[in-house]
Amino acid sequence: MIATITFIVIFLLIASGGLLVFYREAALQRIAAVIAPESKRRNLRDTIRQTGTSLSGMVEHIERVVPKSQAEVSVTQQRLIRAGFRKDAAVNYFYAGKVITPLAFCLLLLVSGIAGSSLVIYAVALGLGFLAPDFWLGRRISKRQASIRRGLPDVLDLLVICIEAGLSLDQGTARTAEELREAHPAISDEVGIVVLEQRAGRPRADAWKHFAERTDVDSVRSLVSVLTQSEQFGTSIAKTLRVHSDTLRTQRRQKLEEQAAKTTVKLVFPLVLFIFPSLFLVALGPAAIIMLEGLKNLSQ
């Protein structure tokens, strides 16, 4: 009971302090708006911008609670980029989530009354809440990598069509990123960054290598190596991309066949644990009852 009361008091103090610190400027501006009528002419866009600025400031103060090194921040930022979050504020929101999520879990346990006064359950909730953003980020990265892996053959086919139509590789890359924005938004976004880097003056090989580093997908790495070798040796890029696209489709088909072959092995466990006992009960149940009745008659 003492631990629960202490947690409530600390949470209320933190919340009150945050409100006083972060919304003081907004309160002063509202008072000035009441005193000076000409300051009431703000539109909705200014209000939204002000709210976003206040929220960003609050997040920056909250994320400082988590102890972290510069190397850890760099790794986290790289993971966020692989998940599709490239803004600098994404790191602050991520670490703020590692603070808010444990408190939300503990508050949920407190309101529901499941934990009672057990400190172990609260400690487990704090640990799970601290690790929950990492699990969510890992899942988001896996989904985005799978989306990039699925859309890569279509990107290569469209690149081949553009190159054979007379466009250069850079022009074909820009057209591919524009045309596939609706069908494959993840890989189209990454290819668009490659186009922007090339327009900024970065060499083509470096731009594609950064594409492979950002996504961390094996098929993309192999594509970058193929493009680099084709540029170095002077071979036909269209022919190289067509062969690589066929190879990727063959690998995807083989992977699907492998997953289909594994289903027979995976079905063994539900068969043994759930289906076979039911079949034995239905098939052997009446015989067992008859045998028990016969044994009873013999004993009498």
C-alpha angles and dihedrals in degrees: 000000000000091000091052093050091047091051091050093049093048092047092050092048092051092047092048092048091049092051092049094047102039102036099041092095092049091051091051091050091050090051090049089050090055093048096042112044093194091067091064092079095092117130129219093266093060091049092051091047091050092049091049091050092051091048091049091051091050091049091050090054094046096049091056089071091072112081110230140158128227091252091053091049090051092051091047092049090051091051091049090052090052088052091052100259107122103159119106091233090064090078091054092049091048094054091041087056089054087059100040097044097060090047090049091051092050092047090050091051090048094051095044093046093222096128097043108185096329111131092194093065091048090050091051090049091051091050094047091046091051092051097040095085090052091052091047092049092049091051091048091051092050092051093049093047090050090050091051091047092052094048098045097086090052090050091052092048092051090046090053091050092050094047093047089049089062104267123129122244092259093049091045091051091053092048091047092052089051097046097046097046093107100037099043109014096169099056091035089058092051093047088049089057089052089054092049092050091051091049089051090059103263115142116258095241092052092048092053092045089055087051089057092046093050095050100034091207120147094218091053091050090052090049091052091050090049092051092047093050092045091053093047096048096037097236125153109284094201093054091045093051092047092053091046091049091052089049092052092050091049091051091049091050091049091050091052090049089050092052090048091052091052093057092077091057093044091052092060094078098053089043093054096040102040115010104040095051090052092049092048090049093051096042101039100028097084092044091051091050091050091048091050091050090049091051090050091052091050092050091053 
